[in-house]
């Protein structure tokens, strides 16, 4: 913090805190015992936020028809919705327990014609955690953040032991994907020891194996070094589903080097339903064997590869520069399906190697205690895009502790390998106001100006978008 900021109300507080941590403290046995004593208490914390989004688009298309130039125009309101988030946590903390009740909900009201409203409960669980005997259990809708479970689920996650030494966890439940298909059920076990963890998970859908995963994770954080790695192998399909690594290394010169490599396949039996006219795996098994179903799932699963390497360099107390190289590729899929029930899908080509080079210059505290200015440029090319360039300019200015102003401009243009071109400008402004310690208000307004030119027509569009909202933290 002190490297980034030299003035402002937070600097003195950080210096005082550091001085307190560095000063020696002498305590009697009685004072040490009393400092460790935790008085039982209960409290509720969280927040409620609501935001309205609006979008209006105008299009103009010019083309040749019967040897004459024709122009068509039309306008449409493409967005009008109110999204409300509720995030509430009730906790009970004592010498022996740290228990909590968690509820997170997102309600979307759509005001466009023929659009539906929806409400999604993302989390609703009760957790009991014993601080002395190292056991915990969580029951309800949740995400584990590991243990091989891919996403949100309704179920139970429990464990015993210390994760620094040895901890054994068990998990069981049903996935929640917020769609009309049958949700898979699963059961798994995992073991943690320090930075390492391994898991085994079996997942079924309508009585057949959906995925059977064996995997593990590694985490390392010390000083200016960080590393994280994860692997997930499906021992039913005999295929690698996930292999990822991220790491960074900082140096005393103000240089930080980071790297990321990520491979994803996410093969599961329910992928066979992609493109089908049914949402039931058992319906497909009525017209094909289980081996054919598994092959259909393989045919309808693509894999993606992403690699990024970057470096940042602090130039001074106010300036920092950085850059990175990104490579990505998504494989194609063969044609699949021979009946209307399973769906008849055409094959898709892979994207080829997509390459992006990005550079940034970041300035902070240039003319005030909390301003930030960013200039970014990038160059993109792929099998489809011959060349693409973008320019991004951003500034944040704070006026006291309450009011802030954000402005940005994003410009992008590209030429494809088929004679077409496209350009896009997006200027945007955002204002925010902090009301006391618990309420914040903000609003933004932007416009997107696009022009696309092809062999037969030219299309220009203008989209105005805005949003306004608030958040109350309690």
Buried (B, 14 or more C-beta within 10 A) or exposed (E): EEEEBEEBEEBEEEEEEEEEEEEEEEEEEEEEEEEEEEEEEEEEEBBBBBBBBBBBBEBBBBBEEEEEEEEEEEEEEEBBBBBBBBBBBBBBBEEEBBBBBBBBBBBBBBEEEEEEEEEEBBBBBBBBBBBEEBBBBBBBBBBBEBBBBBEBBBBBBBBBBEBEEEBEBBBBBBBBBEEEBBBBBBBBBBBBBBBEBBBBBBBBBBEBBBBBBBBBBBBEEEEEEBBBBBBBBBEBBEBBBBBBBBBBBBEEEEBBBBBBBBBBBBBBBBBBBBBBEBEBBEBBBEEBEEEBBBBBBBBBBBBBBBBBBBBBBBEEEBBBBBBBEBBBBBBEBEEBBEEEBBBEBEEEEBBBEBBBEBBBBBBBBEEBBBBBBBBBBBEBBBBBBBEBBBBBBBBBBBEEEEEBBBBBBBBBBBBBEEEBBBBBBBBBBBBBBBEEEEBBEBBBBBBBBBBBBBEEBBBBBBBEBBBBBBBEEE
